[in-house]
């Protein structure tokens, strides 16, 4: 896959996920009021659904396209002057910048995770199965992707009552049981991939809020008589300045007012839960189908490839020109609806590897007639043979002196 193709796929995924995130940000509060915090949290499934839809093939596409023959309308590319440099491809530079951004985000989150771990100090096993840290800020917390564990603060027994400690352990156990730690890791991955999209980082904050509210709701449903103790435990906690990327912790700076207000709400009954599940399923399905249907067509067969506009020939490789080597490269071109080349693959080449890059570089600048469906141009694929022929050897110079006139 070329740099341009990677960037095109990345752009489509960014647009689809942005639409999904924007829609969830608009609907999360109405969903919470109508169906409970768990429904608002589940609505974020629309984001991965939109990403999966971008990768799914459209209906009617052929995984084994039927390539047409008889491409007589395409002129054979003759030999040209060899060049010692290749054309600059801006897509390669953009791809390199994106990769550098991904790497920077990975380093940032790794440092953030390590700082949180170091701040915990030495961890000691407790009789209740949790681990006790030497710090208090942002704890208790659930940590670890493969073997999750609950870490409690140093003054856990002194600061909180027996009832509050049980509620807080139930809260972190719910995070582990529901797979929230793995979901947070996925969210961190999206922030790394789409680091250039500010909406991703804004949505991540609200996503973590909804996650905590949903967890609070589940715990209160199990302990409906402990709402007051639950709220008091929130007020006693030392908040952390920022969340641990790969984990869930009670003491992040979630809006405490919002969490305490949620404690006053009645437990969500079965009818509201079912209605919320239906609403979230409809939202997720709509986003997936919408992102899938919005993809441009890409596998139609081109029937007429007469060149339109300019069709510059490739540069003859200098080494091949010096040795008088000729050859042929058969390219498979992906064209958009305007007939511009959006992707290039080498189907075969003789000699192998000698002329491939030269043909690919030239093909990226070609424009051909697109195929027509129902009177409208559509995207598609086509096979194009490119022939390289060396210049014929120059005739030997005559050794006879010119005749005087």
N, C-alpha and C positions, 0 to 999 in steps of 0.2 A: 504494500500500500504506500502510495507516494505521500509527500508532505502535504500537498494540496488536498488529497483525499482525507487524510487524518484531520486536517483543520476543518474541512467541510463537515465531517461527522461530528467533530467536537462542537462546531457552531450549532448544528441542528439539535444536539443534546442540550446545549446551554439554553437555547430558545425554548425547547419543550419543557425542561425542568423549571425555567423561570416562570413560564405561564402557570405551571402546576403550583409552584410556591406562592405566587401572587394570589392565586385563587384560594389556597388554603389560608393564607394570612387574612383574607377578607372574610372567610367563613368560620374560622376557628372559634370566635366568640359566640356567634349565633348557634353553632353546633353545641358548644359547651352549655349555653343557657337552655337549649331545647332538649338535649339528649345526654348531657353529662360530660365531664372532662375526658373520659375514656374515648368518646366519639371524636372529640377535637384532636386528641393525640393520634387516633387511628387514621384521621384524614390525611396525615402526612404520607401515607402509603401511596398517594397520588403521585408523589415525586419519583420514586423508583419505578412506578408503573409507566410514567411518561418516558423514562430512560430506556426501559425494556422495549417499549413500542417503537422507539427510533431505530433500534437494531433489528426489528422484525421485518421480513420481506413483505412487500405489497402483494395483494391477491393478483394472480395472473402472471406473476414473474416466473421466469424459467431459470432454474439453477444451472441448466446446461443449454445456453442460448444456441439457436440454430443460425450459424454464420452463413451468410449468402456468398455466392461465388460470382464470377463474371464481373470483376471490378475494373472493367476497361475504361471507365470514366476517369480514373485516377492516373495521372501521368507518372511515368517512371522517373525517379529522382536520379539525376545525373551526377557525376563527380563534380565537386566544388573545391575551392582553395582550402587547404588545411589551415587550421587555426591552433594556436598554442594555449588558448584559454577557453573555458566554457562560459555560457551565458549565466548571469546571476539570477538565482531563483529566490524571489522574496519570500515564498512560502516556507522555504527551508529556514530562513532567519526567524520568521514568526514562530515556527515550530520549536526552534531552539529556545526562544524567549519563553514560550509556554512551558517547556520542560524545565527550564531554570526556575520558573515560578513554582512549579510543582515541587521541585526539590527544596526550595526555600521554605515552603509551607510545611513540608514533612519535617525539616529540621526545627522549625518553630514549635510544632506540636510535640516533637520528641523532647525538646528542651523543657517545655512546659510540664510534660509528664514527669520528667526526671526531677525537676525542682519540687514538685509535689511529693514525690517519693522520698527525696532527701529530707524534706521538712518533717516527715513523719518520725524520723529517728529510728531507734531500734524497736522492732515489733515483738511483742510477747504474747504467747498463747494464753487464752483465758478459759475458764472452766465452761463457759457457755458456748464455746466454739468460735468466738470472735478473736481478733487480735487487737492488742492495745498498743497505741503509739505513744511517743514521747511528746506529742503536740496535741493541740485542741482545735486549731482553726480549721473550719470546713469539715469537721468530723461529727458523726459517723459517716462512713463512705463504703460503697461496694466497689471493689477493684479486682482486676484480673479477667482476661478474656477466656482462657482455657480452664483455669481453676479459680473461679471467683471466690472472694473472701470479704468478710465485713471487718473493717478497721474502726475501732472506737477511740475516743480521745483519752488522754491520760487521767482526767478527772471525771470519767464517765459515771463511776459509782457515787461520787460525792455531789455532782451537779444535778443529776436527774434522779427522780424517784423510781421505785421498782416498776410502776405502771408505765412511766415515760420510757424507761429503758426497753421494756417489752415492745412498746409501740415503735420505737426507732429501729429496733432489730427487725420487726415485721416490715417496716418500710423498705429497708435495704434488701431484705430477703425477697420482697416482691419485685424489686428491680432485677435481681438475679434470676428469679424464676420466670419472669416475663421476657428475658433476653434483652433488656434495655442496654446492657453494657456492649453487646455486639452491635446493636442498632446505633449506639453512639460512635462506635468505630467506623461504621458505614458512613455516618454523617461527616466524620472527620475526613474520610476519603473523598467525599464529594467536595468538601471545602478545599482540599488540595488540588483536585482535578479542575475545579472551576474557580480558582483563586482570583481570577480577573473579574468575576461577577459579584458586585457588592451585595446583591439580593441574597446570595447563598449565605453570606455571613450574618446578615440581618435575620434571615429565616432560621438559622441555627440557634440563635438566642431564644426566639419564641418557641422553637421546637423543644428545647430543654425545659422551658417553662411548662409547656403542655405535658411533657413527660412527668414532671414532678406533681402537677395537679392530678394527673390520672393515677399516679401511684398513691397520692394522698386519698383519693376517692376509694380506691380498692381497700386500703387499710381501714378507713372509717366504716366501710361496709362490713368488715369483719369485727370491728370494735365500735359499734354505734354508741355505746355509753361512755366512750373515752374521748369525746371531742374536746372537752376543756383541757384535759391533760395533754392531748396532742398539740393544741395551740400553745400551751405554756412551754412545751419542749422546744417549739420553734423559736420562741422569744428568748430562750436561754442559750441558744446555739451561737457560737462565734462564726460569723460568716466568712467565707473565703473570698478573696478578691476576684478570682476567676475559676471556672470549673476545670476539673481534671479532664483532659480530652478522652481518655479511655477509662471511663468509670462513671459512677453516679454517687453524688454525695449530698447529704441532707443540708449541709451548711453553705451551699452556694447562694449568691445574692438574688434569689428568686423574689418576686414581689410578695413580701410577707402578707401585705394587706389582702392581696388577691387570694392567697392560700388560706388565710384565716376566714375570709368571706365564704370560701368554698365549704369550709367546715360547717357552716350554718345551713347549707342546702340539704334537703332530704335525700336519702339514699335513692339512687336511680332504680326504679322498678323494672320488671321484665318487659312490659309493653314499651316503655321509653327506650330500653336497651335495644330491643328488636328494631324499633323505628330508627334509632341511631345507626345500627349496623346496616340497615337498608340504605340509609342516606349516604353513609360513607362508601358502601360498595358501589352505589350509583355514581358517586363522584370519582372514585378510582377508575371505574370502567370507562366513564366518559373521557377522562384525561388520557387513558391509554389508547382508546379508539381514536380520539381526536389527534393525538400525536402521530399515531400510525397512519391515519388517512391523510394527514397534511404533508407527508413525504412526497417529494417530486418523483415522477416516474423515472425509472432508470434502466430497464432491460428490454426496451422495444428494439426490433431489428431495423436497421437502416437499409432502405432499398435504393437510395440514390445518393452517391457520395461525391457528386461533381463538386470540385472545389469552389468555394465562395470567397471573394476577397483575396487576401494574400495567403500563400502557402509556401513559406520559405523552405528551401531544401536544407538538409542537415550539413553540418560542417564535416568535412572528410577528416578522419583521424590522421594526425601527422605521421605516425609510424606506419600506418597502412598505406598512406600515399607514397611514402619513401620506398616501400617494398613493392609497390604496384599491386597490392592485394585488393580484390573486389569481393563482394558478398551480397547477401540479402537478409533483411530483417522483416519478419511478419509481426505487425503490431495489432493489438486489440485496443481500440479506443473507446472510452466512455464519453459520450457527447451529451451536453445539456440541450434544452429545448431551443436554444439559439444556434446550435451547431458547434459550439466551442468545446474544445477538449477539456474534460474535467478529470480524466484518469487515463493512464497509459500502462499497458502490460505487454511484455514481449512473449509472443506465442512460440516463435522459433527463430533461430538465427544461424547463419552460415557465413563465415566461421563463427563458432560460439564465442560470444563476449567481445568480439572485435568492434562491431558497429552498433551494439545495443544502445549505449548511452547517447551516442550522436543522434540516432533515430528518435529516441525518447525526447531529448531536448528540443529537437525540431518539431515533433508532433504536438508539444504543448502549446505551440504558437499557431496551430492550424485552425481553420474554420471551415466546416463542411455543411452541406444541406442537411437539416434534420429530417427525420421521418415525419409523416403526416398521419394523423388519426382524426377522423371526423372533421377534416379541414383545418386542424390545428397542429402546429409543430409539437413534437414530444421528444423526450430524451431517449437515448438508446445506445447501442453498441455496434461496432463495425470492425471488420478485419481489414487492415491496409498493408499491402506489401511495399516495402521500400528497398529499392535496388541501388547498390553502390558499384559504380564502374570506374576503374582507374583510367587516367588519361592514357591514350595510346602512346607507345614510345616514339620519340622524335626520330625522323629519318636521319640516317648517318650523313654527316657532312661530306661533300665531294672533296677528294684529295687533289683533283686536277686544278691547275691555276686557271683563272678566268681567261677566256679568249679575248684578245685585244680586238677592238673594233676600229 
